[in-house]
Amino acid sequence: MPSSSLQQAFTQLMQSAPSALFPKARRLYLNKFPLDGRDSTSTLRLYVANEQVEEQIETASDNATHRIAVLTIRPLKLALVHWLKAEPASDAAVEDYFRSRWQLDAPALEPQAEAWFREGGHQSLFTAPEGLIWERRSSLPVT
């Protein structure tokens, strides 16, 4: 289960990210801006590395002719980046970061050989916490 601070950060990032209709622009945005916020000065930063996007059309329960478009986004993998450093952060730094910033225990990390986007620093991937999700519902015009 994600912490409330992580869910809030994910929601804020999704609200400002380009639409899933523009995958290249969206990927660039997610590679550039961490969940920590645009102005983060932390040496550890958290990014959305891989996401699942689902779109569906539902019939509104109150009106059979009214339809709702539902966009659901779940991060599958998050990347912990040791900003501008070639080596991973110490275990103590990782534990402190997750506890103090996200109120979470440090997850099992999978160190990656390649640096984060544009040599941003060493990256380690991990599975996103269960339940971290963003959903947007929009009414569709009646045809």
TAMOKA-V272109 format. One record per residue. N is the residue number from 1. RES is the residue in one letter. SS is DSSP state (a for helix, b for strand, c for the rest). PHI is phi in degrees with one decimal (none if undefined). Layout:
# TAMOKA-V272109
[[N,RES,SS,PHI] [N,RES,SS,PHI]]
This chain:
# TAMOKA-V272109
[[1,M,c,none] [2,P,c,-74.5] [3,S,c,-73.3] [4,S,a,-65.7] [5,S,a,-67.8] [6,L,a,-69.9] [7,Q,a,-62.5] [8,Q,a,-63.8] [9,A,a,-64.8] [10,F,a,-64.8] [11,T,a,-60.2] [12,Q,a,-62.8] [13,L,a,-63.3] [14,M,a,-66.9] [15,Q,a,-68.8] [16,S,a,-102.2] [17,A,c,-73.6] [18,P,c,-59.8] [19,S,c,-58.5] [20,A,c,-64.9] [21,L,c,-68.9] [22,F,c,-120.5] [23,P,a,-60.1] [24,K,a,-67.5] [25,A,a,-65.2] [26,R,a,-64.6] [27,R,a,-62.3] [28,L,a,-59.5] [29,Y,a,-61.9] [30,L,a,-67.6] [31,N,a,-73.6] [32,K,a,-89.7] [33,F,c,-110.7] [34,P,c,-82.5] [35,L,c,-64.0] [36,D,c,-68.5] [37,G,c,110.2] [38,R,c,-60.7] [39,D,c,-99.2] [40,S,c,-62.0] [41,T,c,-114.1] [42,S,c,-66.8] [43,T,c,-79.1] [44,L,b,-115.2] [45,R,b,-138.2] [46,L,b,-112.9] [47,Y,b,-125.7] [48,V,b,-84.8] [49,A,b,-90.6] [50,N,b,-152.2] [51,E,b,-136.1] [52,Q,b,-114.7] [53,V,b,-115.0] [54,E,b,-124.3] [55,E,b,-124.8] [56,Q,b,-151.2] [57,I,b,-112.8] [58,E,b,-118.5] [59,T,b,-88.3] [60,A,c,-64.7] [61,S,c,-68.3] [62,D,c,-90.8] [63,N,c,-158.3] [64,A,c,-64.5] [65,T,c,-93.2] [66,H,c,-92.0] [67,R,b,-118.8] [68,I,b,-128.9] [69,A,b,-88.5] [70,V,b,-120.2] [71,L,b,-110.5] [72,T,b,-121.2] [73,I,b,-124.3] [74,R,b,-124.5] [75,P,b,-74.8] [76,L,b,-93.6] [77,K,b,-128.1] [78,L,b,-111.3] [79,A,b,-116.6] [80,L,b,-93.6] [81,V,b,-111.9] [82,H,b,-87.5] [83,W,b,-54.8] [84,L,c,59.6] [85,K,c,-118.4] [86,A,c,-80.7] [87,E,c,-109.5] [88,P,c,-68.7] [89,A,c,-71.3] [90,S,c,-65.9] [91,D,a,-58.5] [92,A,a,-64.2] [93,A,a,-65.4] [94,V,a,-64.5] [95,E,a,-59.7] [96,D,a,-63.4] [97,Y,a,-59.7] [98,F,a,-65.8] [99,R,a,-69.8] [100,S,a,-77.0] [101,R,a,-86.2] [102,W,a,-117.1] [103,Q,c,55.0] [104,L,c,-131.0] [105,D,c,-74.4] [106,A,c,-63.9] [107,P,c,-80.7] [108,A,c,-73.2] [109,L,c,-98.2] [110,E,b,-113.2] [111,P,b,-58.9] [112,Q,c,-110.6] [113,A,c,-72.7] [114,E,c,-89.3] [115,A,c,-71.9] [116,W,c,-63.9] [117,F,a,-30.6] [118,R,a,52.1] [119,E,a,56.4] [120,G,c,-70.0] [121,G,b,138.3] [122,H,b,-62.0] [123,Q,b,-122.5] [124,S,b,-129.6] [125,L,b,-96.6] [126,F,b,-153.7] [127,T,b,-70.1] [128,A,c,-61.7] [129,P,c,-57.7] [130,E,c,-59.0] [131,G,c,93.7] [132,L,c,-76.2] [133,I,c,-153.4] [134,W,b,-132.9] [135,E,b,-132.0] [136,R,b,-128.3] [137,R,b,-116.9] [138,S,b,-134.3] [139,S,b,-70.6] [140,L,b,-105.3] [141,P,c,-66.3] [142,V,c,-74.2] [143,T,c,-106.0]]
